Amino acid sequence: MNTNVASILLLAFLALTFLQSGYEKIFYWKDNVEWLKGHFAKTPLKNQVPLALFHLLVLELISGILCVVGAIQLLTNSGREFGFYGAVFSCICLLMMLFGQRLAKDYDGARTIVIYFIPAVMAVYWLN
């Protein structure tokens, strides 16, 4: 039971993280693209920012939705698979962001991603 409570809390954390991030990307798309174009100006991604951001947005929304459904699944004792896949997709999103931060040589930003990656991996482990 304790693992379920911890898993639900982690899924809630991941859902909030990725649904909020997706919301910001949708409603502030232009601002995000402009900022990221500057951030990636000296990288091979400089001409791919809108496409890369769109891919990340889709994966973040998938992650967030899967985490919400997974938390509901755990609350109703009807399975773990949605939460597991939500956590896996969350890890994939975070690895994509980590790659981007490292490529842009934003090491402080990369370090911040690791703070989110640890609970995401914990959720994968507990829900597997």
N, C-alpha and C positions, 0 to 999 in steps of 0.2 A: 504494500500500500504506500509506503514512504517513497518508493521509486516512482509510483504513479503521480503523487503530489509534486515531487520534484520535476518530473517530466512535464506535467501540465504547466508548472511555473516557467520552465524553460521554453515551452512552446508558446506561451503567452508573450514572453520576452521577445522571441524571434518574430512572432506575428506582428507585434507592435513595431518592432524595428523595421521590418520590411514593408508592411502596409503603409506606415508613415513615410518611409523613403519613397515608395511608389507614388503616393499621393503628391509629395513635393515635386517629383519628376513630372507628373502629369500636369499639375496646375502651375508650375513654374518652369516649364520646359525650356523656353527661350533663355531665361536667366542661367539655368544649369548648363545648357549648350555653350553659351558665351563664356562662362567661367571655365568650363572644362577645355574649351579650345585653347585658352591661355595656359591652362595647367599642362596640357599635352602638346604644346607648340613645338617643343624640341624632341618629340618622340615619333616613332613610326605610326602612331595612332592619330597624328595631327589632322589628317584628312578624313578620319573615320569616326570622329567624335559622335555625331548624331546616331549613326548606326550602332556603335558600341553602347551608347546610352540607352537606346531602344531595347537592345538585347538584354541589358542589365535590368531595365524596367520590367520586361516580361518575366524574367526569372524571379525578380523580387516579388511580383504579384503572385506568381505561382507558389513561391515559398510561403508567403504570408497566408494565403488561402489554405494551403495544405496544413500549415501549423494550426490555424483556427479549427479546421475540420478534425485534425488529429487530437486537439485538446478536448473537443466535444466527444470524440470517440473514446478517449480515456475516461472522461467523466461518466459516460454511459456504459462503460465496460464492454464495448463492442469491437475492440481491436486496437492495434497500434500502428498499422501500416501507413495511414495518412500522416501521422506525426513523424514516423521514421522518414518518409520521403520528404516531408516538409523540412526536417532537420538536414537531410542530405542536400536538398536544393539550396538551403541557407548556406551550407558550407561551400557549395559551388559558387554562389554569389559572392561570398566573402573572398574566396580564392581569386575570382575575377577582379575584385576591387584591389586586393593585395598586389596582384600582378600589375595593375595600372599604376598604383602608388609607387611601386618599385621602379617601374619603367620611367615614371616622371621624376624619379629620384627624390620623392617626398617620403623620407624615412620616418618622420613623425606621423604622417598619415598612415603609413604601413603599420607602424607600431599600434596605432589605434585599432586597426582592423583585427589584430591579434586578440585584443580584448573581447571582441565579439565572437571570434572564431572558437575560443575555448569553450564557452557554454554551448555553442552549436555542435561541436564534436561530442561534448558530454551527452547532449540529447540524442545524437546518432547512436552512441554506445548504449545508453539506457533503453532506447526504443528498439534496438536490434533484437 
